[in-house]
Amino acid sequence: MSHAEKTVSHKKPLIEITKNGPYIVKNIEYLISAEGTALPIQPVMALCRCGGSSNKPFCDGTHNMINFEDSTT
């Protein structure tokens, strides 16, 4: 078991929606790509919500450059 897995395994998972920005995901045990591949995890991660990241599913800050605006927050 990796250090990240040990760190998050006892905490409750949490997803926060940031205004005009990414999902902030905390304390997840695993993350699977759309193709079914296991992705590396960290205790806190930012996941793309604008669709423009070149590092999907992770946020790379593109939402700022394209002036992404949401209607959920």
PQR file of N, CA, C, O and H, with PARSE charges and radii, in Angstrom:
ATOM      1  N   MET A   1       0.857  -1.184   0.000 -0.4000 1.5000
ATOM      2  CA  MET A   1       0.000   0.000   0.000 -0.0000 2.0000
ATOM      3  C   MET A   1       0.897   1.239   0.000  0.5500 1.7000
ATOM      4  O   MET A   1       1.838   1.338   0.787 -0.5500 1.4000
ATOM      5  N   SER A   2       0.593   2.173  -0.887 -0.4000 1.5000
ATOM      6  CA  SER A   2       1.405   3.388  -0.986 -0.0000 2.0000
ATOM      7  C   SER A   2       1.100   4.345   0.164  0.5500 1.7000
ATOM      8  O   SER A   2       0.112   4.192   0.882 -0.5500 1.4000
ATOM      9  H   SER A   2      -0.171   2.093  -1.527  0.4000 1.0000
ATOM     10  N   HIS A   3       1.982   5.340   0.316 -0.4000 1.5000
ATOM     11  CA  HIS A   3       1.770   6.366   1.353 -0.0000 2.0000
ATOM     12  C   HIS A   3       0.445   7.085   1.134  0.5500 1.7000
ATOM     13  O   HIS A   3      -0.284   7.329   2.095 -0.5500 1.4000
ATOM     14  H   HIS A   3       2.785   5.465  -0.267  0.4000 1.0000
ATOM     15  N   ALA A   4       0.114   7.433  -0.122 -0.4000 1.5000
ATOM     16  CA  ALA A   4      -1.139   8.132  -0.415 -0.0000 2.0000
ATOM     17  C   ALA A   4      -2.335   7.270  -0.028  0.5500 1.7000
ATOM     18  O   ALA A   4      -3.314   7.776   0.520 -0.5500 1.4000
ATOM     19  H   ALA A   4       0.706   7.235  -0.903  0.4000 1.0000
ATOM     20  N   GLU A   5      -2.260   5.971  -0.310 -0.4000 1.5000
ATOM     21  CA  GLU A   5      -3.364   5.082   0.053 -0.0000 2.0000
ATOM     22  C   GLU A   5      -3.523   5.003   1.561  0.5500 1.7000
ATOM     23  O   GLU A   5      -4.649   5.007   2.058 -0.5500 1.4000
ATOM     24  H   GLU A   5      -1.464   5.560  -0.755  0.4000 1.0000
ATOM     25  N   LYS A   6      -2.426   4.932   2.299 -0.4000 1.5000
ATOM     26  CA  LYS A   6      -2.499   4.892   3.758 -0.0000 2.0000
ATOM     27  C   LYS A   6      -3.068   6.195   4.303  0.5500 1.7000
ATOM     28  O   LYS A   6      -3.800   6.183   5.292 -0.5500 1.4000
ATOM     29  H   LYS A   6      -1.511   4.929   1.896  0.4000 1.0000
ATOM     30  N   THR A   7      -2.740   7.312   3.672 -0.4000 1.5000
ATOM     31  CA  THR A   7      -3.184   8.631   4.138 -0.0000 2.0000
ATOM     32  C   THR A   7      -4.679   8.800   3.988  0.5500 1.7000
ATOM     33  O   THR A   7      -5.323   9.364   4.872 -0.5500 1.4000
ATOM     34  H   THR A   7      -2.145   7.321   2.869  0.4000 1.0000
ATOM     35  N   VAL A   8      -5.254   8.321   2.880 -0.4000 1.5000
ATOM     36  CA  VAL A   8      -6.657   8.597   2.608 -0.0000 2.0000
ATOM     37  C   VAL A   8      -7.606   7.489   3.038  0.5500 1.7000
ATOM     38  O   VAL A   8      -8.809   7.729   3.133 -0.5500 1.4000
ATOM     39  H   VAL A   8      -4.730   7.863   2.162  0.4000 1.0000
ATOM     40  N   SER A   9      -7.116   6.298   3.299 -0.4000 1.5000
ATOM     41  CA  SER A   9      -7.988   5.159   3.513 -0.0000 2.0000
ATOM     42  C   SER A   9      -8.902   5.296   4.728  0.5500 1.7000
ATOM     43  O   SER A   9      -9.954   4.657   4.759 -0.5500 1.4000
ATOM     44  H   SER A   9      -6.138   6.103   3.222  0.4000 1.0000
ATOM     45  N   HIS A  10      -8.551   6.089   5.715 -0.4000 1.5000
ATOM     46  CA  HIS A  10      -9.364   6.203   6.913 -0.0000 2.0000
ATOM     47  C   HIS A  10     -10.221   7.475   6.949  0.5500 1.7000
ATOM     48  O   HIS A  10     -10.945   7.704   7.918 -0.5500 1.4000
ATOM     49  H   HIS A  10      -7.696   6.607   5.690  0.4000 1.0000
ATOM     50  N   LYS A  11     -10.142   8.289   5.912 -0.4000 1.5000
ATOM     51  CA  LYS A  11     -10.896   9.538   5.880 -0.0000 2.0000
ATOM     52  C   LYS A  11     -12.053   9.442   4.897  0.5500 1.7000
ATOM     53  O   LYS A  11     -12.003   8.673   3.937 -0.5500 1.4000
ATOM     54  H   LYS A  11      -9.554   8.103   5.125  0.4000 1.0000
ATOM     55  N   LYS A  12     -13.087  10.223   5.145 -0.4000 1.5000
ATOM     56  CA  LYS A  12     -14.262  10.225   4.294 -0.0000 2.0000
ATOM     57  C   LYS A  12     -13.969  10.975   2.983  0.5500 1.7000
ATOM     58  O   LYS A  12     -13.455  12.093   3.019 -0.5500 1.4000
ATOM     59  H   LYS A  12     -13.127  10.847   5.925  0.4000 1.0000
ATOM     60  N   PRO A  13     -14.291  10.369   1.824 -0.5600 1.5000
ATOM     61  CA  PRO A  13     -14.098  11.068   0.546  0.2800 2.0000
ATOM     62  C   PRO A  13     -14.951  12.332   0.470  0.5500 1.7000
ATOM     63  O   PRO A  13     -16.047  12.386   1.028 -0.5500 1.4000
ATOM     64  N   LEU A  14     -14.437  13.343  -0.224 -0.4000 1.5000
ATOM     65  CA  LEU A  14     -15.129  14.612  -0.340 -0.0000 2.0000
ATOM     66  C   LEU A  14     -14.866  15.204  -1.720  0.5500 1.7000
ATOM     67  O   LEU A  14     -13.735  15.176  -2.206 -0.5500 1.4000
ATOM     68  H   LEU A  14     -13.547  13.299  -0.678  0.4000 1.0000
ATOM     69  N   ILE A  15     -15.912  15.743  -2.353 -0.4000 1.5000
ATOM     70  CA  ILE A  15     -15.774  16.444  -3.626 -0.0000 2.0000
ATOM     71  C   ILE A  15     -16.343  17.844  -3.446  0.5500 1.7000
ATOM     72  O   ILE A  15     -17.498  18.012  -3.054 -0.5500 1.4000
ATOM     73  H   ILE A  15     -16.831  15.766  -1.959  0.4000 1.0000
ATOM     74  N   GLU A  16     -15.517  18.852  -3.737 -0.4000 1.5000
ATOM     75  CA  GLU A  16     -15.945  20.242  -3.660 -0.0000 2.0000
ATOM     76  C   GLU A  16     -15.962  20.821  -5.071  0.5500 1.7000
ATOM     77  O   GLU A  16     -15.057  20.555  -5.862 -0.5500 1.4000
ATOM     78  H   GLU A  16     -14.578  18.716  -4.055  0.4000 1.0000
ATOM     79  N   ILE A  17     -16.983  21.609  -5.389 -0.4000 1.5000
ATOM     80  CA  ILE A  17     -17.050  22.292  -6.680 -0.0000 2.0000
ATOM     81  C   ILE A  17     -16.565  23.716  -6.465  0.5500 1.7000
ATOM     82  O   ILE A  17     -17.136  24.454  -5.662 -0.5500 1.4000
ATOM     83  H   ILE A  17     -17.719  21.825  -4.747  0.4000 1.0000
ATOM     84  N   THR A  18     -15.512  24.105  -7.180 -0.4000 1.5000
ATOM     85  CA  THR A  18     -15.025  25.469  -7.053 -0.0000 2.0000
ATOM     86  C   THR A  18     -15.697  26.341  -8.101  0.5500 1.7000
ATOM     87  O   THR A  18     -15.998  25.877  -9.201 -0.5500 1.4000
ATOM     88  H   THR A  18     -15.049  23.505  -7.832  0.4000 1.0000
ATOM     89  N   LYS A  19     -15.934  27.604  -7.763 -0.4000 1.5000
ATOM     90  CA  LYS A  19     -16.594  28.524  -8.681 -0.0000 2.0000
ATOM     91  C   LYS A  19     -15.726  28.716  -9.920  0.5500 1.7000
ATOM     92  O   LYS A  19     -14.572  29.134  -9.829 -0.5500 1.4000
ATOM     93  H   LYS A  19     -15.690  27.981  -6.870  0.4000 1.0000
ATOM     94  N   ASN A  20     -16.296  28.405 -11.068 -0.4000 1.5000
ATOM     95  CA  ASN A  20     -15.630  28.554 -12.364 -0.0000 2.0000
ATOM     96  C   ASN A  20     -14.294  27.822 -12.439  0.5500 1.7000
ATOM     97  O   ASN A  20     -13.393  28.233 -13.171 -0.5500 1.4000
ATOM     98  H   ASN A  20     -17.233  28.065 -11.142  0.4000 1.0000
ATOM     99  N   GLY A  21     -14.173  26.743 -11.682 -0.4000 1.5000
ATOM    100  CA  GLY A  21     -12.921  26.003 -11.658 -0.0000 2.0000
ATOM    101  C   GLY A  21     -13.129  24.510 -11.507  0.5500 1.7000
ATOM    102  O   GLY A  21     -14.213  24.003 -11.795 -0.5500 1.4000
ATOM    103  H   GLY A  21     -14.905  26.410 -11.088  0.4000 1.0000
ATOM    104  N   PRO A  22     -12.112  23.804 -11.061 -0.5600 1.5000
ATOM    105  CA  PRO A  22     -12.146  22.342 -11.023  0.2800 2.0000
ATOM    106  C   PRO A  22     -12.938  21.777  -9.848  0.5500 1.7000
ATOM    107  O   PRO A  22     -13.350  22.498  -8.939 -0.5500 1.4000
ATOM    108  N   TYR A  23     -13.134  20.474  -9.901 -0.4000 1.5000
ATOM    109  CA  TYR A  23     -13.595  19.728  -8.743 -0.0000 2.0000
ATOM    110  C   TYR A  23     -12.372  19.507  -7.865  0.5500 1.7000
ATOM    111  O   TYR A  23     -11.320  19.109  -8.367 -0.5500 1.4000
ATOM    112  H   TYR A  23     -12.800  19.888 -10.640  0.4000 1.0000
ATOM    113  N   ILE A  24     -12.487  19.753  -6.579 -0.4000 1.5000
ATOM    114  CA  ILE A  24     -11.436  19.424  -5.630 -0.0000 2.0000
ATOM    115  C   ILE A  24     -11.866  18.125  -4.955  0.5500 1.7000
ATOM    116  O   ILE A  24     -12.898  18.068  -4.285 -0.5500 1.4000
ATOM    117  H   ILE A  24     -13.341  20.076  -6.171  0.4000 1.0000
ATOM    118  N   VAL A  25     -11.066  17.096  -5.141 -0.4000 1.5000
ATOM    119  CA  VAL A  25     -11.394  15.758  -4.653 -0.0000 2.0000
ATOM    120  C   VAL A  25     -10.412  15.411  -3.547  0.5500 1.7000
ATOM    121  O   VAL A  25      -9.197  15.531  -3.711 -0.5500 1.4000
ATOM    122  H   VAL A  25     -10.229  17.142  -5.685  0.4000 1.0000
ATOM    123  N   LYS A  26     -10.958  14.980  -2.423 -0.4000 1.5000
ATOM    124  CA  LYS A  26     -10.117  14.666  -1.265 -0.0000 2.0000
ATOM    125  C   LYS A  26     -10.408  13.263  -0.763  0.5500 1.7000
ATOM    126  O   LYS A  26     -11.549  12.803  -0.760 -0.5500 1.4000
ATOM    127  H   LYS A  26     -11.944  14.882  -2.290  0.4000 1.0000
ATOM    128  N   ASN A  27      -9.354  12.605  -0.343 -0.4000 1.5000
ATOM    129  CA  ASN A  27      -9.463  11.342   0.390 -0.0000 2.0000
ATOM    130  C   ASN A  27     -10.106  10.203  -0.395  0.5500 1.7000
ATOM    131  O   ASN A  27     -10.857   9.415   0.181 -0.5500 1.4000
ATOM    132  H   ASN A  27      -8.427  12.978  -0.346  0.4000 1.0000
ATOM    133  N   ILE A  28      -9.834  10.096  -1.687 -0.4000 1.5000
ATOM    134  CA  ILE A  28     -10.382   8.966  -2.430 -0.0000 2.0000
ATOM    135  C   ILE A  28      -9.376   7.818  -2.420  0.5500 1.7000
ATOM    136  O   ILE A  28      -8.169   8.032  -2.309 -0.5500 1.4000
ATOM    137  H   ILE A  28      -9.224  10.735  -2.156  0.4000 1.0000
ATOM    138  N   GLU A  29      -9.887   6.617  -2.534 -0.4000 1.5000
ATOM    139  CA  GLU A  29      -9.025   5.438  -2.474 -0.0000 2.0000
ATOM    140  C   GLU A  29      -8.499   5.048  -3.845  0.5500 1.7000
ATOM    141  O   GLU A  29      -7.426   4.454  -3.944 -0.5500 1.4000
ATOM    142  H   GLU A  29     -10.868   6.443  -2.624  0.4000 1.0000
ATOM    143  N   TYR A  30      -9.240   5.373  -4.917 -0.4000 1.5000
ATOM    144  CA  TYR A  30      -8.780   5.062  -6.260 -0.0000 2.0000
ATOM    145  C   TYR A  30      -9.467   5.967  -7.263  0.5500 1.7000
ATOM    146  O   TYR A  30     -10.505   6.560  -6.970 -0.5500 1.4000
ATOM    147  H   TYR A  30     -10.112   5.856  -4.836  0.4000 1.0000
ATOM    148  N   LEU A  31      -8.880   6.070  -8.455 -0.4000 1.5000
ATOM    149  CA  LEU A  31      -9.422   6.876  -9.542 -0.0000 2.0000
ATOM    150  C   LEU A  31      -9.186   6.095 -10.827  0.5500 1.7000
ATOM    151  O   LEU A  31      -8.062   5.683 -11.113 -0.5500 1.4000
ATOM    152  H   LEU A  31      -8.036   5.588  -8.693  0.4000 1.0000
ATOM    153  N   ILE A  32     -10.253   5.891 -11.602 -0.4000 1.5000
ATOM    154  CA  ILE A  32     -10.186   5.099 -12.823 -0.0000 2.0000
ATOM    155  C   ILE A  32     -10.503   5.997 -14.013  0.5500 1.7000
ATOM    156  O   ILE A  32     -11.469   6.758 -13.971 -0.5500 1.4000
ATOM    157  H   ILE A  32     -11.166   6.226 -11.370  0.4000 1.0000
ATOM    158  N   SER A  33      -9.694   5.916 -15.084 -0.4000 1.5000
ATOM    159  CA  SER A  33      -9.928   6.714 -16.292 -0.0000 2.0000
ATOM    160  C   SER A  33     -11.137   6.167 -17.050  0.5500 1.7000
ATOM    161  O   SER A  33     -11.639   5.088 -16.736 -0.5500 1.4000
ATOM    162  H   SER A  33      -8.909   5.297 -15.118  0.4000 1.0000
ATOM    163  N   ALA A  34     -11.593   6.911 -18.037 -0.4000 1.5000
ATOM    164  CA  ALA A  34     -12.709   6.479 -18.881 -0.0000 2.0000
ATOM    165  C   ALA A  34     -12.364   5.187 -19.616  0.5500 1.7000
ATOM    166  O   ALA A  34     -13.259   4.425 -19.983 -0.5500 1.4000
ATOM    167  H   ALA A  34     -11.186   7.788 -18.292  0.4000 1.0000
ATOM    168  N   GLU A  35     -11.076   4.937 -19.831 -0.4000 1.5000
ATOM    169  CA  GLU A  35     -10.634   3.718 -20.506 -0.0000 2.0000
ATOM    170  C   GLU A  35     -10.469   2.538 -19.553  0.5500 1.7000
ATOM    171  O   GLU A  35     -10.171   1.425 -19.985 -0.5500 1.4000
ATOM    172  H   GLU A  35     -10.349   5.556 -19.533  0.4000 1.0000
ATOM    173  N   GLY A  36     -10.663   2.783 -18.254 -0.4000 1.5000
ATOM    174  CA  GLY A  36     -10.553   1.719 -17.263 -0.0000 2.0000
ATOM    175  C   GLY A  36      -9.189   1.579 -16.618  0.5500 1.7000
ATOM    176  O   GLY A  36      -8.946   0.618 -15.887 -0.5500 1.4000
ATOM    177  H   GLY A  36     -10.905   3.688 -17.903  0.4000 1.0000
ATOM    178  N   THR A  37      -8.299   2.517 -16.875 -0.4000 1.5000
ATOM    179  CA  THR A  37      -6.950   2.487 -16.317 -0.0000 2.0000
ATOM    180  C   THR A  37      -6.934   3.151 -14.944  0.5500 1.7000
ATOM    181  O   THR A  37      -7.526   4.213 -14.750 -0.5500 1.4000
ATOM    182  H   THR A  37      -8.496   3.297 -17.469  0.4000 1.0000
ATOM    183  N   ALA A  38      -6.256   2.518 -14.000 -0.4000 1.5000
ATOM    184  CA  ALA A  38      -6.089   3.133 -12.676 -0.0000 2.0000
ATOM    185  C   ALA A  38      -5.152   4.326 -12.797  0.5500 1.7000
ATOM    186  O   ALA A  38      -4.087   4.227 -13.405 -0.5500 1.4000
ATOM    187  H   ALA A  38      -5.775   1.655 -14.157  0.4000 1.0000
ATOM    188  N   LEU A  39      -5.548   5.444 -12.224 -0.4000 1.5000
ATOM    189  CA  LEU A  39      -4.750   6.668 -12.260 -0.0000 2.0000
ATOM    190  C   LEU A  39      -4.119   6.919 -10.902  0.5500 1.7000
ATOM    191  O   LEU A  39      -4.650   6.476  -9.883 -0.5500 1.4000
ATOM    192  H   LEU A  39      -6.413   5.524 -11.730  0.4000 1.0000
ATOM    193  N   PRO A  40      -2.986   7.629 -10.870 -0.5600 1.5000
ATOM    194  CA  PRO A  40      -2.345   7.929  -9.586  0.2800 2.0000
ATOM    195  C   PRO A  40      -3.219   8.865  -8.757  0.5500 1.7000
ATOM    196  O   PRO A  40      -3.896   9.745  -9.291 -0.5500 1.4000
ATOM    197  N   ILE A  41      -3.190   8.660  -7.467 -0.4000 1.5000
ATOM    198  CA  ILE A  41      -3.991   9.511  -6.590 -0.0000 2.0000
ATOM    199  C   ILE A  41      -3.097  10.234  -5.595  0.5500 1.7000
ATOM    200  O   ILE A  41      -1.984   9.803  -5.291 -0.5500 1.4000
ATOM    201  H   ILE A  41      -2.641   7.945  -7.034  0.4000 1.0000
ATOM    202  N   GLN A  42      -3.620  11.341  -5.102 -0.4000 1.5000
ATOM    203  CA  GLN A  42      -3.009  12.136  -4.044 -0.0000 2.0000
ATOM    204  C   GLN A  42      -4.094  12.400  -3.011  0.5500 1.7000
ATOM    205  O   GLN A  42      -5.275  12.251  -3.326 -0.5500 1.4000
ATOM    206  H   GLN A  42      -4.523  11.691  -5.349  0.4000 1.0000
ATOM    207  N   PRO A  43      -3.741  12.784  -1.798 -0.5600 1.5000
ATOM    208  CA  PRO A  43      -4.775  13.084  -0.798  0.2800 2.0000
ATOM    209  C   PRO A  43      -5.734  14.188  -1.236  0.5500 1.7000
ATOM    210  O   PRO A  43      -6.912  14.161  -0.880 -0.5500 1.4000
ATOM    211  N   VAL A  44      -5.236  15.168  -2.012 -0.4000 1.5000
ATOM    212  CA  VAL A  44      -6.079  16.246  -2.548 -0.0000 2.0000
ATOM    213  C   VAL A  44      -5.718  16.409  -4.019  0.5500 1.7000
ATOM    214  O   VAL A  44      -4.545  16.533  -4.372 -0.5500 1.4000
ATOM    215  H   VAL A  44      -4.279  15.191  -2.301  0.4000 1.0000
ATOM    216  N   MET A  45      -6.756  16.407  -4.886 -0.4000 1.5000
ATOM    217  CA  MET A  45      -6.531  16.541  -6.333 -0.0000 2.0000
ATOM    218  C   MET A  45      -7.553  17.510  -6.925  0.5500 1.7000
ATOM    219  O   MET A  45      -8.660  17.654  -6.407 -0.5500 1.4000
ATOM    220  H   MET A  45      -7.709  16.306  -4.599  0.4000 1.0000
ATOM    221  N   ALA A  46      -7.167  18.168  -8.010 -0.4000 1.5000
ATOM    222  CA  ALA A  46      -8.074  19.037  -8.764 -0.0000 2.0000
ATOM    223  C   ALA A  46      -8.381  18.337 -10.081  0.5500 1.7000
ATOM    224  O   ALA A  46      -7.474  18.027 -10.853 -0.5500 1.4000
ATOM    225  H   ALA A  46      -6.268  18.050  -8.431  0.4000 1.0000
ATOM    226  N   LEU A  47      -9.664  18.092 -10.332 -0.4000 1.5000
ATOM    227  CA  LEU A  47     -10.084  17.419 -11.558 -0.0000 2.0000
ATOM    228  C   LEU A  47     -10.772  18.413 -12.486  0.5500 1.7000
ATOM    229  O   LEU A  47     -11.579  19.235 -12.053 -0.5500 1.4000
ATOM    230  H   LEU A  47     -10.400  18.344  -9.705  0.4000 1.0000
ATOM    231  N   CYS A  48     -10.437  18.321 -13.774 -0.4000 1.5000
ATOM    232  CA  CYS A  48     -10.942  19.247 -14.786 -0.0000 2.0000
ATOM    233  C   CYS A  48     -12.464  19.193 -14.872  0.5500 1.7000
ATOM    234  O   CYS A  48     -13.072  18.124 -14.832 -0.5500 1.4000
ATOM    235  H   CYS A  48      -9.781  17.654 -14.126  0.4000 1.0000
ATOM    236  N   ARG A  49     -13.050  20.364 -14.990 -0.4000 1.5000
ATOM    237  CA  ARG A  49     -14.483  20.491 -15.159 -0.0000 2.0000
ATOM    238  C   ARG A  49     -14.820  21.280 -16.420  0.5500 1.7000
ATOM    239  O   ARG A  49     -15.954  21.234 -16.898 -0.5500 1.4000
ATOM    240  H   ARG A  49     -12.556  21.232 -15.022  0.4000 1.0000
ATOM    241  N   CYS A  50     -13.841  22.003 -16.960 -0.4000 1.5000
ATOM    242  CA  CYS A  50     -14.110  22.843 -18.136 -0.0000 2.0000
ATOM    243  C   CYS A  50     -13.971  22.071 -19.445  0.5500 1.7000
ATOM    244  O   CYS A  50     -14.493  22.499 -20.475 -0.5500 1.4000
ATOM    245  H   CYS A  50     -12.920  22.040 -16.572  0.4000 1.0000
ATOM    246  N   GLY A  51     -13.272  20.940 -19.412 -0.4000 1.5000
ATOM    247  CA  GLY A  51     -13.064  20.146 -20.612 -0.0000 2.0000
ATOM    248  C   GLY A  51     -11.845  20.544 -21.419  0.5500 1.7000
ATOM    249  O   GLY A  51     -11.556  19.918 -22.439 -0.5500 1.4000
ATOM    250  H   GLY A  51     -12.847  20.593 -18.575  0.4000 1.0000
ATOM    251  N   GLY A  52     -11.125  21.565 -20.992 -0.4000 1.5000
ATOM    252  CA  GLY A  52     -10.009  22.072 -21.772 -0.0000 2.0000
ATOM    253  C   GLY A  52      -8.632  21.629 -21.329  0.5500 1.7000
ATOM    254  O   GLY A  52      -7.649  21.936 -22.004 -0.5500 1.4000
ATOM    255  H   GLY A  52     -11.360  22.073 -20.164  0.4000 1.0000
ATOM    256  N   SER A  53      -8.525  20.921 -20.223 -0.4000 1.5000
ATOM    257  CA  SER A  53      -7.212  20.535 -19.706 -0.0000 2.0000
ATOM    258  C   SER A  53      -6.483  19.623 -20.675  0.5500 1.7000
ATOM    259  O   SER A  53      -7.089  18.749 -21.294 -0.5500 1.4000
ATOM    260  H   SER A  53      -9.324  20.672 -19.674  0.4000 1.0000
ATOM    261  N   SER A  54      -5.190  19.829 -20.803 -0.4000 1.5000
ATOM    262  CA  SER A  54      -4.379  18.931 -21.621 -0.0000 2.0000
ATOM    263  C   SER A  54      -3.863  17.765 -20.778  0.5500 1.7000
ATOM    264  O   SER A  54      -3.119  16.919 -21.276 -0.5500 1.4000
ATOM    265  H   SER A  54      -4.698  20.540 -20.300  0.4000 1.0000
ATOM    266  N   ASN A  55      -4.253  17.718 -19.516 -0.4000 1.5000
ATOM    267  CA  ASN A  55      -3.826  16.665 -18.602 -0.0000 2.0000
ATOM    268  C   ASN A  55      -5.036  15.983 -17.968  0.5500 1.7000
ATOM    269  O   ASN A  55      -4.995  15.604 -16.798 -0.5500 1.4000
ATOM    270  H   ASN A  55      -4.858  18.405 -19.112  0.4000 1.0000
ATOM    271  N   LYS A  56      -6.120  15.825 -18.746 -0.4000 1.5000
ATOM    272  CA  LYS A  56      -7.351  15.232 -18.206 -0.0000 2.0000
ATOM    273  C   LYS A  56      -7.082  13.858 -17.627  0.5500 1.7000
ATOM    274  O   LYS A  56      -6.284  13.103 -18.184 -0.5500 1.4000
ATOM    275  H   LYS A  56      -6.153  16.133 -19.697  0.4000 1.0000
ATOM    276  N   PRO A  57      -7.718  13.521 -16.540 -0.5600 1.5000
ATOM    277  CA  PRO A  57      -8.819  14.219 -15.901  0.2800 2.0000
ATOM    278  C   PRO A  57      -8.377  15.304 -14.928  0.5500 1.7000
ATOM    279  O   PRO A  57      -9.211  15.918 -14.263 -0.5500 1.4000
ATOM    280  N   PHE A  58      -7.070  15.543 -14.842 -0.4000 1.5000
ATOM    281  CA  PHE A  58      -6.564  16.512 -13.879 -0.0000 2.0000
ATOM    282  C   PHE A  58      -6.627  17.933 -14.437  0.5500 1.7000
ATOM    283  O   PHE A  58      -6.470  18.143 -15.640 -0.5500 1.4000
ATOM    284  H   PHE A  58      -6.393  15.044 -15.383  0.4000 1.0000
ATOM    285  N   CYS A  59      -6.851  18.884 -13.574 -0.4000 1.5000
ATOM    286  CA  CYS A  59      -6.912  20.297 -13.955 -0.0000 2.0000
ATOM    287  C   CYS A  59      -5.498  20.819 -14.208  0.5500 1.7000
ATOM    288  O   CYS A  59      -4.570  20.533 -13.452 -0.5500 1.4000
ATOM    289  H   CYS A  59      -6.978  18.713 -12.597  0.4000 1.0000
ATOM    290  N   ASP A  60      -5.355  21.590 -15.290 -0.4000 1.5000
ATOM    291  CA  ASP A  60      -4.061  22.236 -15.568 -0.0000 2.0000
ATOM    292  C   ASP A  60      -4.178  23.756 -15.597  0.5500 1.7000
ATOM    293  O   ASP A  60      -3.252  24.443 -16.027 -0.5500 1.4000
ATOM    294  H   ASP A  60      -6.109  21.821 -15.904  0.4000 1.0000
ATOM    295  N   GLY A  61      -5.313  24.284 -15.142 -0.4000 1.5000
ATOM    296  CA  GLY A  61      -5.505  25.730 -15.091 -0.0000 2.0000
ATOM    297  C   GLY A  61      -6.108  26.329 -16.345  0.5500 1.7000
ATOM    298  O   GLY A  61      -6.291  27.544 -16.412 -0.5500 1.4000
ATOM    299  H   GLY A  61      -6.065  23.726 -14.792  0.4000 1.0000
ATOM    300  N   THR A  62      -6.423  25.513 -17.343 -0.4000 1.5000
ATOM    301  CA  THR A  62      -6.988  26.014 -18.596 -0.0000 2.0000
ATOM    302  C   THR A  62      -8.273  26.798 -18.370  0.5500 1.7000
ATOM    303  O   THR A  62      -8.569  27.725 -19.124 -0.5500 1.4000
ATOM    304  H   THR A  62      -6.275  24.525 -17.289  0.4000 1.0000
ATOM    305  N   HIS A  63      -9.040  26.442 -17.349 -0.4000 1.5000
ATOM    306  CA  HIS A  63     -10.303  27.140 -17.093 -0.0000 2.0000
ATOM    307  C   HIS A  63     -10.091  28.650 -16.960  0.5500 1.7000
ATOM    308  O   HIS A  63     -10.962  29.434 -17.336 -0.5500 1.4000
ATOM    309  H   HIS A  63      -8.800  25.688 -16.736  0.4000 1.0000
ATOM    310  N   ASN A  64      -8.945  29.057 -16.429 -0.4000 1.5000
ATOM    311  CA  ASN A  64      -8.639  30.492 -16.313 -0.0000 2.0000
ATOM    312  C   ASN A  64      -8.392  31.131 -17.672  0.5500 1.7000
ATOM    313  O   ASN A  64      -8.833  32.252 -17.930 -0.5500 1.4000
ATOM    314  H   ASN A  64      -8.237  28.420 -16.124  0.4000 1.0000
ATOM    315  N   MET A  65      -7.684  30.411 -18.541 -0.4000 1.5000
ATOM    316  CA  MET A  65      -7.338  30.961 -19.862 -0.0000 2.0000
ATOM    317  C   MET A  65      -8.541  31.055 -20.788  0.5500 1.7000
ATOM    318  O   MET A  65      -8.602  31.942 -21.639 -0.5500 1.4000
ATOM    319  H   MET A  65      -7.326  29.501 -18.331  0.4000 1.0000
ATOM    320  N   ILE A  66      -9.514  30.133 -20.626 -0.4000 1.5000
ATOM    321  CA  ILE A  66     -10.676  30.144 -21.516 -0.0000 2.0000
ATOM    322  C   ILE A  66     -11.892  30.817 -20.878  0.5500 1.7000
ATOM    323  O   ILE A  66     -12.987  30.807 -21.440 -0.5500 1.4000
ATOM    324  H   ILE A  66      -9.464  29.412 -19.935  0.4000 1.0000
ATOM    325  N   ASN A  67     -11.685  31.398 -19.702 -0.4000 1.5000
ATOM    326  CA  ASN A  67     -12.766  32.082 -18.977 -0.0000 2.0000
ATOM    327  C   ASN A  67     -13.978  31.179 -18.747  0.5500 1.7000
ATOM    328  O   ASN A  67     -15.121  31.579 -18.970 -0.5500 1.4000
ATOM    329  H   ASN A  67     -10.796  31.406 -19.245  0.4000 1.0000
ATOM    330  N   PHE A  68     -13.708  29.972 -18.305 -0.4000 1.5000
ATOM    331  CA  PHE A  68     -14.782  29.012 -18.005 -0.0000 2.0000
ATOM    332  C   PHE A  68     -15.705  29.576 -16.937  0.5500 1.7000
ATOM    333  O   PHE A  68     -15.252  30.069 -15.904 -0.5500 1.4000
ATOM    334  H   PHE A  68     -12.780  29.646 -18.125  0.4000 1.0000
ATOM    335  N   GLU A  69     -16.999  29.498 -17.199 -0.4000 1.5000
ATOM    336  CA  GLU A  69     -18.009  29.914 -16.220 -0.0000 2.0000
ATOM    337  C   GLU A  69     -19.007  28.800 -16.067  0.5500 1.7000
ATOM    338  O   GLU A  69     -19.470  28.222 -17.050 -0.5500 1.4000
ATOM    339  H   GLU A  69     -17.367  29.097 -18.038  0.4000 1.0000
ATOM    340  N   ASP A  70     -19.339  28.499 -14.821 -0.4000 1.5000
ATOM    341  CA  ASP A  70     -20.315  27.468 -14.558 -0.0000 2.0000
ATOM    342  C   ASP A  70     -21.639  28.065 -14.090  0.5500 1.7000
ATOM    343  O   ASP A  70     -21.729  29.265 -13.831 -0.5500 1.4000
ATOM    344  H   ASP A  70     -18.963  28.968 -14.023  0.4000 1.0000
ATOM    345  N   SER A  71     -22.632  27.250 -13.986 -0.4000 1.5000
ATOM    346  CA  SER A  71     -23.923  27.731 -13.490 -0.0000 2.0000
ATOM    347  C   SER A  71     -24.316  26.994 -12.221  0.5500 1.7000
ATOM    348  O   SER A  71     -25.458  27.103 -11.774 -0.5500 1.4000
ATOM    349  H   SER A  71     -22.559  26.275 -14.196  0.4000 1.0000
ATOM    350  N   THR A  72     -23.378  26.238 -11.625 -0.4000 1.5000
ATOM    351  CA  THR A  72     -23.709  25.430 -10.453 -0.0000 2.0000
ATOM    352  C   THR A  72     -23.314  26.059  -9.138  0.5500 1.7000
ATOM    353  O   THR A  72     -23.782  25.623  -8.086 -0.5500 1.4000
ATOM    354  H   THR A  72     -22.450  26.149 -11.988  0.4000 1.0000
ATOM    355  N   THR A  73     -22.451  27.088  -9.166 -0.4000 1.5000
ATOM    356  CA  THR A  73     -22.018  27.650  -7.875 -0.0000 2.0000
ATOM    357  C   THR A  73     -22.403  29.110  -7.780  0.5500 1.7000
ATOM    358  O   THR A  73     -22.126  29.758  -6.771 -0.5500 1.4000
ATOM    359  H   THR A  73     -22.071  27.442 -10.020  0.4000 1.0000
TER
END
